[in-house]
């Protein structure tokens, strides 16, 4: 039996034009502290909204931790993102209570309305759709969160109506900013 090596792909981490000098204070604060990898990753993500590929090298150089080990930690925890997300993150709960109340219909309606799949961001960078295990609002099932706002007792139609209203508010804000 022959084992073939799977070709390495580099598209899982977005490289980009991230200004890594923004990380300097963070690296100075944590580079000498044992057990500081998680705070370094959290701080980096707070700066950029995701973990740019160059950040792995910068953290590695500051801490002496191999980039592969840093990547392993970043991909283990769901809180870390390896690519940019939209300005508005839509989290649709698929926990037990929401699942039995047909959370799939909400996700499907949002996918159709925005033209994205779960985990993807709209082309304009406004929305990212995520299915999550639980939002802790079981009495409101089925539930979605957009930013800090929670919406409950939804169906596909009401979820899309909320998105339309948010889009309308975004357009209105953009028009006011242009004036």
Secondary structure, DSSP 8 states (H G I E B T S, - for coil): -----------SS------GGGGHHHHHHHTTSTT-HHHHHHHHHHHHSS--HHHHHHHHHHH---HHHHHHHHHHSTT--SS---SEEEEEE-SHHHHHTTHHHHHHHHHHHHT--TT-B-TTSSEEEEEES--S-GGG-S-EEETTEEE-S--HHHHHHHHHHHHHHHHHHHHHHH-
